[in-house]
Amino acid sequence: MIKLPAILSDHGDGVVPPSGPTAWLTTATAAAMAFLAVFALALALASGRLAERWSAALDRSATVRISAPVDQLALQTAAVLEVLSTTPGISAARALDLAEQQKLLEPWFGPDLPLADLPLPQLVEITEGSEGYDRDGLRQRLQAEAPGAVLDDHSRWREPLAAAATRLRILGYLSVFLIGATMAAMITLAARAALAANSQVIRVLRLVGAKDDYIARAFVRRFTLRAAGGACIGTVFGMAAIFVLPAQEDAGSFLTGLGFQGAGWLLPLLLPVLAALVGFLATRTASLSNLRRIT
């Protein structure tokens, strides 16, 4: 029986050149894609947390806005509080003071807004009980007792915000999928280039008895390891970049809350495994396809 050339190891890795354009291209592509995937995954998880936080903050709360002349404002506020205290399904209600209303307007008008000189409506915060309350019935009672009172159950704010956060989460997961598809395409091109560059070696191997499966395994093994190694590098740098982002409480905006929390830090560690799987499938498909064309 004719034995395979000595240039091959027991695993056939000698078929694939250990360095060159295909080597660094595969590693660099996997690293870059993993780096981007970390941020896409962080975006998806942060969007999910944002949707839950917005829904939780607005789901069990409502506001009554009282617009009335100055001499009637206190009277209508007392009437509203009396109606709310006797409404089933409302666990608490309180009128916001001037400092609290100023804090609500601060993000838009700054901290030095002279509220005492402005004809602002009085706001009453409502906390809903677990059993809920009759919104239509409450609106009718408020209209009868305090004509200047308007109930806002936050539904017009909650639904668009939750929908926007959900779409951001879907966009994040879609980005991870597209990054994986791009990685597969680049690894496929690199594998085909390596096969084309080693076509003469492949012909010689066939002459001495090597099967296509044997040759393909050599390419699959080498490119899978390159993809996994590059993804490890990109994942480490991506997690480090996420770690140094400002904490959410430091600035209070959505982008400063972009990151992982608790067990969420373990999810990026799956990216090198997924990259290796993508590299395995892409290289095997490309290898077997191209080997059929090499005669």
N, C-alpha and C positions, 0 to 999 in steps of 0.2 A: 504494500500500500504506500502511495506517495504521501509524505508528510507535508504539512504547511510550512512555508518559509520561516526561518528563525527570526525574521523581523517582527513577527507577531508574538505577543505574549499569550498566556493561556486564555485570556479574555478577548484577544484580538484587537487590543487598543492601538497597536502599531499601525493599523490601517489609517487612522486619523492623525494628521499632524498635530503635535502638542501645542504649537504656537502658530502665529500668523493671523491674517485678517479675519478668518472665520472664528478664531478663538476669542480674540478681543471683542469682535462684533457681538458674539453671543453673550459674553459676560457683561459687556457694557449695556446692551439692550435689556437684559434681565435686571440689572441694577437700576437702570433708569425707570423701567416700568414698575418695579417693586416700590421705588421711592414715590412715584406718583400714586400707586395703588394705596399706599399708607394714608395719603392725604384724602383720597376719594373715600376710603373706608371711614376715616375720621369725620368727613363731611356727612356721610350717611348716618353714623351713630349720633353725631351732634344734632342733626336735624330731627332724629327720633326723640331725643331728649327734649329738644325745643318744643316739639309738638305736644308732648306729654305735659311739659311745664305750663305752656300757654293754656292748654285745655283745663288742667287742674286749677290754674289761677282764676279762670273765668267761668268755669262750669258751675260752681256753687256760689257765685256772687252776682249781684246786680246793683244798679244805682238808680236813685230817684233824683232827678234834676228839678229844682224848684226855681222858677223865674217869676218874680213878683216885685211890685214896688217895695221900696225900702221899709215903709211903714207897715207892710203886710207880710214881709218875709218871715219874721219870727213866728207870727201867728200860723202861717201856712206850714212852716217847718214843724211846729208842735202838732198840728193836725195830721200831718203825714206820719210822724212818729207814732201817734196814737193809732192810726189805721194799721200800720205795720205791726204794732205790738199785739193786735188782735187778729192778725191774719194767720190762719193755719199753714204750716209749712215753712214759716220764716223763723229761724232760730235767733237772729239778732239783727238790730238796726241801730245805726248811730249817725249823727250829723258830723260831717268833717269840719274841723276848725280851719281858721285862716292859714295856719302854718302847713297843714296837710294839703290844702288846695294849692298853696304855693309850691310845694314839693312836686305835685303832679304836673304843674305847668313849667317847672324849672328846665326840663330838657328842651323845651321849645323857645322859651322867652328869657332864660337865664335866671340867676338867683336874685337879682335886684329888682324884680318886677314889683311895682307899688300896688299890691292887690287892694289895699284899703281905699284907694282912689278910683277903683274900677267897679262898675256894676256887675259883679260876677254872680251867677246863680248859686244857690246853696245846694250842696251835694249831700245825699244821704246814702250811706253804704248799707247794703242788705246782704246778709249771709243766709243762704238757703239751707233748710233742714234736709235730712235724708229722704223724707217723703215728698218733697217738692211742694209747690204752691200753684194756685190758679192764677196765671198771669193776666188773662182777659178780665177775670173778676176783680183782680187788684187794680187794674187800670181804671175800671169803671168806678170803683170806690174812691180812688185818688182824685179822679175828675170831679166827683161830687163833693168831696171834702176840701180839696185844694186845687182850684182850677189851673194854677201855674205849675203843677207837678207832672212830670213825664217819667214813666218807668222805662229804663234801658236795661234789658236782661243780657246784654253783651253778645247776643247771638250773631249780630251783624259783624262783630269784631272777631268772635271766636272761630266761626266757620272758615272765613278766608285765611286766617292765620294758620289754623290747623291744616287746611288744604295746601297752603304754600309750603309748610314744613314737611308734609308728607311727600310733595312733589320733589323737594330737595333731597329727601332720603332716597326716593326712587332714582333720581339723577345720580346720586353717589354710587349706588349699587350698579347702575348702568355703566358708569365710568369704569368701575372695577372690571366689569365684563369686557368693555371695549379695550381696556389696557391688556387684559389677558389675550384677546384676539390679536392685537397688534404684536404682542410678544410671540405668539404662535407663528404669525406671518414672517417676522424677522428671523426666527430660528429656522423656519422652513427654507427661507432664502439662503441662510448661512449653510445649512446642511446640503442643499443642492449645489452650492458653490464648492463645498469641500468634496462632494462626490465627483463633480466635474473635474476638479483639479487632480484627483487621484484616480482618474479613469484608467490610466495605464497600469497602475498598481492593482486595480480591481480585476483587469483582464488577466494579469499574471496569476493572481490568486485563484481565479476560476480555472486556469489551465492546470494548476496543481491540486485541484479538487475542492476548493472552498465553495460553499453554498452561499446563496444570497442572504439567507437568514443569518448565517455566521457573520458575514460582512456587515449587514445592517445592525446587528447587535453591537458591533464595535462603535459605529457612529452614534447609535442611540445612547450607549453608556456614556461616551465622552461628552456629547451635547447636553445630556440630562444633568451631568455633574456641573457643567459650565453654567447652565441656567440656574441650578440651585445655588451655586456659589455666588453668582452675580446677584440673585434675588436676596440672599443673606446680607450682602453688602448694602444694597439699596434699602432693605427693611431697617437695618440698624441706623443708617443715616436719616431715614424718614422718621423713625420713632424719636431720634434725638432732636430733630427739628420740631416735631410736635411737642416734645417735652419742654422746650425753651420758649414756647409761645406764652404770652401773658395769660394769667388765670382770669377766669370770667369775672370774678368779683373785683379785679383791679380796674376794669374799664366798663364792665356791664353790657357790652355789645355781643352780638351773636358770634362774630369772627373771633373774639377773644375766648369764647367758650369752645372753639374748635379743638377737640382733643379726645383722649380716651379717659375713662374713669373705671376704677376698680378692675374687675376681671376683663374689661374691654381691652386692656393692654396686652392680653394674651392673643387676641384675634390677629394682629399683624404677624405673629409668629407662624401663622398658617400660610402666609404668602410664599415663603421658599418652598414649602411642600407643594402648593398649587403650581408654582413655577416649574418645579421638577416634573410634575404630571403633564403640564403643557408641553415642556420640552420633550418628554418621552413620546407623547402622542404625535406631536408635530414632526419630530425627527424620524420616527418609525414610518409614518405615512410617506414622508418625502423620500426616505431611503429606499423603501420597497418599490415606490413608483419610479424613481430614477434608475435603480438597478435594472429594471426591466428594459430601459432604453439603451443601456450600455451593452453593446454586443462585442 
